[in-house]
Amino acid sequence: MKTIRLGDEAPDFTAQTTMGEINFHQWLGESWGVLFSHPADYTPVCTTELGETAKLHSEFEKRNVKVMAVSVDGMESHRGWIHDINETQHTEVNFPLIADEDRKVATLYDMIHPNADDKMTVRSVFVIGPDKKVKLTLTYPASTGRNFAEILRVIDSLQLTAYHKVATPVNWEQGDECVILPSITDEVAATEFPKGFKEIKPYLRMTPQPNL
Ligand code: BEZ
């Protein structure tokens, strides 16, 4: 197991999931991916997180993102728990959940942090690009449920900045102004950003979101 850093290739694996055996890279295909771990089945925070992920299915689909969850419990446990999630969160879990009993995926992605808990996975999130490279990592403790609106927001930024010479400023959301990359000269910016840009400082130039 090695620490996974931004820009690394996302480790590939074949795993048993609630939607059958899946080879991760093949399953991702040309899509973006989110792989995220949970401490355990039948736990309250995880129940809300998986329910919310299911409800956001169309938001992920709109962004060409496939979602897969990991927990170190077995298939039978997963199936019973998914029944509970569907019932209590008023949704239908519509993405694969890995039954990672041998901790193969958890180990590959360093999702068990022994100083936090030596058995359960922490709440890890990996966003993976169509090139299979890791674009974002997040690590939350078991006690703190994630904000999936933030995960969608960050995917919007990752996808925008992958294709345009901009970065997104503090608290950016779809439709907000972007900053022009410092490596872009004013001359190049003038052609690259036909909607124009304003220079607040030579290193701080704002332009309307270029893909709208
Ligand atoms: C939960 O998902 O609710 C949870 C799991 C482990 C520890 C604390 C909370």
Residues whose N, C-alpha, C, O or C-beta is under 5 A from the ligand:
A	BS01	BEZ	P39 T43 P44 V45 C46 A142 S143
